[in-house]
C-alpha cells in the first residue's frame, strides 16, 4: 500500500480491504451497490458516507489566477488542499499596509462553517501596525458574505457583531463574491452580487482572505440520497438515512441544521459506530447525536474565546 503514513494500515484489521486514492462515482442504493472511479464495483450490507463538500477556488471566477500571485499581493484562500497552501497561508491577514482587507465567507452550508471568521484576529494585527506607523490610518477590515449572519446561532452572532462594531469592522451581509481580478491599472477588484436585488458592484481591495464556496456531491443526488439542498437526508439523532436504513452519514454533508466543523464530525463519529454495529446485529439504533459542535472565536493574536 503506497500511503504516506502507515498509521491507517495499523488501525485496520488484516482481513479488511482499503481502496486508497480513489473516489465513489455512483451509488445504487436500491440494490446496495457502488462504483469507484478505478472501475471496481462493490456490494455492501451497510454503507457509511463521509463525502464532505467539493471545496475549490475555481468556484469564484478569477480566483485561481489571483491566488497564485506573490504572497506580497495578499490574496489568501481558506482551503485545505495541499501542503504548499499551509506554508503560503502562514502570514495571511498580516501586513495590510493600506486600503481594505476583505474577509469573505460563502453561502451556508460550507466547509469550516464559522471557523473561518478571522476578521477580529486580523484587526488586532492591523491595529498594532497602525500604532507603530506601519499601516496607514485608512487601512480597514471588511467582512463580506451572501449570508445574513456570521454565525447561525443568534447569541454567538450578536456577540460577534458587537465586537466588530467596537473595532470598526465593516459588515456586509447579502453579497456574493462572483469574481476577482486586476483592472488595467493593476488594482485588485472583487465583484459582488446582491442576493436580494441582483445588483452587481465592484469593490477595490488591497488584501483578501477568501473562503470559496462549497458544493455538494452530485453522485449523492443522482442516487436519491439527498434532500432539497443536496445534503444527505439522514435522521439528525441516529444519523441513519430516512429512506435506506442501511446507510449512515456524518460530517459536513449531513442534511440537518448544524454548524459544519470537524468537532461536530468527531462528536457524530461514535454515534454512527454504535448504530452501525447494532444495525448489523439486527438491533435497534439507540445512539443519539445531541447536536454538539464547537468553534473558536478568535479575538486577536494571542487571545480567544469559543462557542
WONOR-V941276 format. One record per residue. N is the residue number from 1. RES is the residue in one letter. BURIAL is I if it has 16 or more other C-alpha atoms within 10 Angstrom, else O. D_CENTER is the distance of its C-alpha to the mean C-alpha in Angstrom with 2 decimals. Layout:
n=N res=RES burial=BURIAL d_center=D_CENTER
n=N res=RES burial=BURIAL d_center=D_CENTER
This chain:
n=1 res=X burial=O d_center=29.84
n=2 res=X burial=O d_center=28.38
n=3 res=X burial=O d_center=25.41
n=4 res=X burial=O d_center=24.49
n=5 res=X burial=O d_center=25.11
n=6 res=X burial=O d_center=27.60
n=7 res=X burial=O d_center=25.75
n=8 res=X burial=O d_center=24.30
n=9 res=X burial=O d_center=27.82
n=10 res=X burial=O d_center=29.27
n=11 res=X burial=O d_center=27.38
n=12 res=X burial=O d_center=28.38
n=13 res=X burial=O d_center=31.84
n=14 res=X burial=O d_center=34.19
n=15 res=X burial=O d_center=34.57
n=16 res=X burial=O d_center=30.87
n=17 res=X burial=O d_center=29.58
n=18 res=X burial=O d_center=26.47
n=19 res=X burial=O d_center=25.31
n=20 res=X burial=O d_center=23.12
n=21 res=X burial=O d_center=21.64
n=22 res=X burial=O d_center=21.74
n=23 res=X burial=O d_center=19.74
n=24 res=X burial=I d_center=20.77
n=25 res=X burial=O d_center=21.93
n=26 res=X burial=I d_center=23.78
n=27 res=X burial=I d_center=24.36
n=28 res=X burial=I d_center=27.67
n=29 res=X burial=I d_center=27.09
n=30 res=X burial=O d_center=30.65
n=31 res=X burial=O d_center=32.19
n=32 res=X burial=I d_center=29.76
n=33 res=X burial=O d_center=29.08
n=34 res=X burial=I d_center=26.27
n=35 res=X burial=I d_center=26.42
n=36 res=X burial=O d_center=24.77
n=37 res=X burial=O d_center=24.54
n=38 res=X burial=O d_center=27.32
n=39 res=X burial=O d_center=29.63
n=40 res=X burial=O d_center=29.97
n=41 res=X burial=O d_center=30.15
n=42 res=X burial=O d_center=29.88
n=43 res=X burial=O d_center=31.10
n=44 res=X burial=O d_center=29.52
n=45 res=X burial=O d_center=30.81
n=46 res=X burial=O d_center=27.39
n=47 res=X burial=I d_center=23.86
n=48 res=X burial=I d_center=20.65
n=49 res=X burial=O d_center=17.41
n=50 res=X burial=O d_center=14.09
n=51 res=X burial=I d_center=12.74
n=52 res=X burial=I d_center=8.97
n=53 res=X burial=I d_center=7.70
n=54 res=X burial=O d_center=9.24
n=55 res=X burial=I d_center=7.21
n=56 res=X burial=I d_center=10.12
n=57 res=X burial=I d_center=11.99
n=58 res=X burial=O d_center=14.63
n=59 res=X burial=I d_center=13.13
n=60 res=X burial=I d_center=14.65
n=61 res=X burial=I d_center=18.37
n=62 res=X burial=I d_center=19.75
n=63 res=X burial=I d_center=16.67
n=64 res=X burial=O d_center=17.48
n=65 res=X burial=O d_center=20.90
n=66 res=X burial=I d_center=20.23
n=67 res=X burial=I d_center=17.75
n=68 res=X burial=O d_center=20.67
n=69 res=X burial=O d_center=23.06
n=70 res=X burial=O d_center=24.43
n=71 res=X burial=O d_center=22.53
n=72 res=X burial=O d_center=25.13
n=73 res=X burial=O d_center=23.74
n=74 res=X burial=I d_center=20.78
n=75 res=X burial=I d_center=17.95
n=76 res=X burial=I d_center=14.85
n=77 res=X burial=I d_center=11.32
n=78 res=X burial=I d_center=8.23
n=79 res=X burial=I d_center=7.92
n=80 res=X burial=O d_center=9.32
n=81 res=X burial=O d_center=11.89
n=82 res=X burial=O d_center=15.30
n=83 res=X burial=O d_center=17.46
n=84 res=X burial=O d_center=18.68
n=85 res=X burial=O d_center=15.36
n=86 res=X burial=O d_center=15.60
n=87 res=X burial=O d_center=19.13
n=88 res=X burial=O d_center=18.53
n=89 res=X burial=I d_center=15.90
n=90 res=X burial=O d_center=18.30
n=91 res=X burial=O d_center=19.93
n=92 res=X burial=I d_center=17.18
n=93 res=X burial=I d_center=18.28
n=94 res=X burial=I d_center=21.79
n=95 res=X burial=I d_center=24.97
n=96 res=X burial=I d_center=24.49
n=97 res=X burial=I d_center=28.25
n=98 res=X burial=I d_center=28.60
n=99 res=X burial=I d_center=27.08
n=100 res=X burial=I d_center=23.63
n=101 res=X burial=I d_center=20.37
n=102 res=X burial=I d_center=17.60
n=103 res=X burial=I d_center=14.25
n=104 res=X burial=I d_center=11.94
n=105 res=X burial=I d_center=8.99
n=106 res=X burial=I d_center=8.62
n=107 res=X burial=I d_center=10.04
n=108 res=X burial=I d_center=9.19
n=109 res=X burial=I d_center=7.91
n=110 res=X burial=I d_center=4.30
n=111 res=X burial=I d_center=1.49
n=112 res=X burial=I d_center=3.32
n=113 res=X burial=I d_center=5.26
n=114 res=X burial=I d_center=8.43
n=115 res=X burial=I d_center=8.32
n=116 res=X burial=I d_center=7.91
n=117 res=X burial=I d_center=11.25
n=118 res=X burial=I d_center=13.65
n=119 res=X burial=I d_center=16.31
n=120 res=X burial=I d_center=18.82
n=121 res=X burial=I d_center=18.47
n=122 res=X burial=I d_center=19.27
n=123 res=X burial=I d_center=22.02
n=124 res=X burial=I d_center=23.72
n=125 res=X burial=I d_center=24.06
n=126 res=X burial=I d_center=25.38
n=127 res=X burial=I d_center=27.77
n=128 res=X burial=O d_center=29.33
n=129 res=X burial=I d_center=29.71
n=130 res=X burial=I d_center=31.44
n=131 res=X burial=O d_center=33.76
n=132 res=X burial=O d_center=34.80
n=133 res=X burial=O d_center=35.19
n=134 res=X burial=O d_center=32.57
n=135 res=X burial=I d_center=30.50
n=136 res=X burial=I d_center=32.27
n=137 res=X burial=O d_center=32.54
n=138 res=X burial=O d_center=31.00
n=139 res=X burial=I d_center=27.60
n=140 res=X burial=I d_center=24.91
n=141 res=X burial=I d_center=21.27
n=142 res=X burial=I d_center=19.68
n=143 res=X burial=I d_center=16.47
n=144 res=X burial=I d_center=15.64
n=145 res=X burial=I d_center=13.49
n=146 res=X burial=I d_center=14.59
n=147 res=X burial=I d_center=14.14
n=148 res=X burial=O d_center=17.22
n=149 res=X burial=I d_center=15.79
n=150 res=X burial=I d_center=13.53
n=151 res=X burial=I d_center=13.23
n=152 res=X burial=I d_center=14.18
n=153 res=X burial=O d_center=16.93
n=154 res=X burial=O d_center=19.98
n=155 res=X burial=O d_center=21.37
n=156 res=X burial=O d_center=18.32
n=157 res=X burial=O d_center=17.92
n=158 res=X burial=O d_center=21.65
n=159 res=X burial=O d_center=21.63
n=160 res=X burial=I d_center=18.96
n=161 res=X burial=I d_center=20.86
n=162 res=X burial=O d_center=24.11
n=163 res=X burial=O d_center=23.11
n=164 res=X burial=I d_center=21.94
n=165 res=X burial=O d_center=25.30
n=166 res=X burial=O d_center=27.24
n=167 res=X burial=O d_center=25.79
n=168 res=X burial=O d_center=26.11
n=169 res=X burial=I d_center=22.49
n=170 res=X burial=I d_center=22.45
n=171 res=X burial=I d_center=19.95
n=172 res=X burial=I d_center=19.55
n=173 res=X burial=I d_center=18.17
n=174 res=X burial=I d_center=18.33
n=175 res=X burial=I d_center=17.89
n=176 res=X burial=I d_center=15.74
n=177 res=X burial=I d_center=15.70
n=178 res=X burial=I d_center=17.45
n=179 res=X burial=I d_center=18.99
n=180 res=X burial=I d_center=19.69
n=181 res=X burial=I d_center=23.05
n=182 res=X burial=O d_center=26.16
n=183 res=X burial=O d_center=29.26
n=184 res=X burial=O d_center=32.80
n=185 res=X burial=O d_center=33.21
n=186 res=X burial=O d_center=30.20
n=187 res=X burial=O d_center=28.30
n=188 res=X burial=I d_center=24.51
n=189 res=X burial=I d_center=23.66
n=190 res=X burial=I d_center=20.60
n=191 res=X burial=I d_center=21.28
n=192 res=X burial=I d_center=19.88
n=193 res=X burial=I d_center=20.72
n=194 res=X burial=I d_center=21.57
n=195 res=X burial=I d_center=20.09
n=196 res=X burial=O d_center=23.40
n=197 res=X burial=O d_center=26.11
n=198 res=X burial=O d_center=24.72
n=199 res=X burial=O d_center=26.06
n=200 res=X burial=O d_center=24.76
n=201 res=X burial=O d_center=25.25
n=202 res=X burial=O d_center=25.14
n=203 res=X burial=O d_center=24.00
n=204 res=X burial=I d_center=25.12
n=205 res=X burial=I d_center=23.25
n=206 res=X burial=I d_center=23.99
n=207 res=X burial=I d_center=20.63
n=208 res=X burial=I d_center=16.99
n=209 res=X burial=I d_center=13.64
n=210 res=X burial=I d_center=11.17
n=211 res=X burial=I d_center=7.45
n=212 res=X burial=I d_center=8.27
n=213 res=X burial=I d_center=7.80
n=214 res=X burial=I d_center=6.45
n=215 res=X burial=I d_center=9.74
n=216 res=X burial=I d_center=11.44
n=217 res=X burial=I d_center=14.05
n=218 res=X burial=O d_center=17.41
n=219 res=X burial=O d_center=19.57
n=220 res=X burial=I d_center=18.53
n=221 res=X burial=I d_center=19.72
n=222 res=X burial=O d_center=22.76
n=223 res=X burial=O d_center=23.59
n=224 res=X burial=I d_center=23.67
n=225 res=X burial=I d_center=21.14
n=226 res=X burial=I d_center=18.83
n=227 res=X burial=O d_center=19.29
n=228 res=X burial=O d_center=19.56
n=229 res=X burial=O d_center=15.82
n=230 res=X burial=I d_center=15.54
n=231 res=X burial=I d_center=14.15
n=232 res=X burial=I d_center=16.37
n=233 res=X burial=I d_center=19.27
n=234 res=X burial=I d_center=19.94
n=235 res=X burial=I d_center=21.96
n=236 res=X burial=I d_center=19.83
n=237 res=X burial=I d_center=22.40
n=238 res=X burial=I d_center=23.41
n=239 res=X burial=I d_center=20.28
n=240 res=X burial=I d_center=22.97
n=241 res=X burial=I d_center=22.83
n=242 res=X burial=I d_center=24.96
n=243 res=X burial=O d_center=27.04
n=244 res=X burial=I d_center=27.04
n=245 res=X burial=O d_center=27.80
n=246 res=X burial=I d_center=27.41
n=247 res=X burial=I d_center=23.67
n=248 res=X burial=I d_center=21.10
n=249 res=X burial=I d_center=17.30
n=250 res=X burial=I d_center=14.70
n=251 res=X burial=I d_center=11.03
n=252 res=X burial=I d_center=8.02
n=253 res=X burial=I d_center=10.60
n=254 res=X burial=I d_center=13.35
n=255 res=X burial=I d_center=15.05
n=256 res=X burial=I d_center=15.79
n=257 res=X burial=O d_center=14.80
n=258 res=X burial=I d_center=12.71
n=259 res=X burial=I d_center=9.82
n=260 res=X burial=I d_center=6.94
n=261 res=X burial=I d_center=7.77
n=262 res=X burial=I d_center=9.68
n=263 res=X burial=O d_center=12.77
n=264 res=X burial=I d_center=12.65
n=265 res=X burial=I d_center=12.63
n=266 res=X burial=O d_center=15.44
n=267 res=X burial=I d_center=17.33
n=268 res=X burial=I d_center=17.21
n=269 res=X burial=I d_center=18.42
n=270 res=X burial=O d_center=22.07
n=271 res=X burial=I d_center=22.36
n=272 res=X burial=I d_center=21.68
n=273 res=X burial=O d_center=24.04
n=274 res=X burial=O d_center=26.72
n=275 res=X burial=I d_center=26.63
n=276 res=X burial=I d_center=26.52
n=277 res=X burial=O d_center=29.57
n=278 res=X burial=O d_center=31.38
n=279 res=X burial=I d_center=30.76
n=280 res=X burial=O d_center=32.24
n=281 res=X burial=O d_center=35.15
n=282 res=X burial=O d_center=35.76
n=283 res=X burial=O d_center=34.91
n=284 res=X burial=O d_center=33.04
n=285 res=X burial=I d_center=29.31
n=286 res=X burial=O d_center=29.72
n=287 res=X burial=I d_center=26.50
n=288 res=X burial=I d_center=24.66
n=289 res=X burial=I d_center=21.07
n=290 res=X burial=O d_center=21.53
n=291 res=X burial=O d_center=18.08
n=292 res=X burial=O d_center=17.40
n=293 res=X burial=I d_center=14.14
n=294 res=X burial=I d_center=13.99
n=295 res=X burial=I d_center=12.35
n=296 res=X burial=O d_center=14.27
n=297 res=X burial=I d_center=15.89
n=298 res=X burial=I d_center=16.78
n=299 res=X burial=I d_center=20.10
n=300 res=X burial=I d_center=21.49
n=301 res=X burial=O d_center=22.34
n=302 res=X burial=O d_center=23.69
n=303 res=X burial=O d_center=23.14
n=304 res=X burial=O d_center=20.45
n=305 res=X burial=O d_center=20.24
n=306 res=X burial=O d_center=17.76
n=307 res=X burial=O d_center=17.05
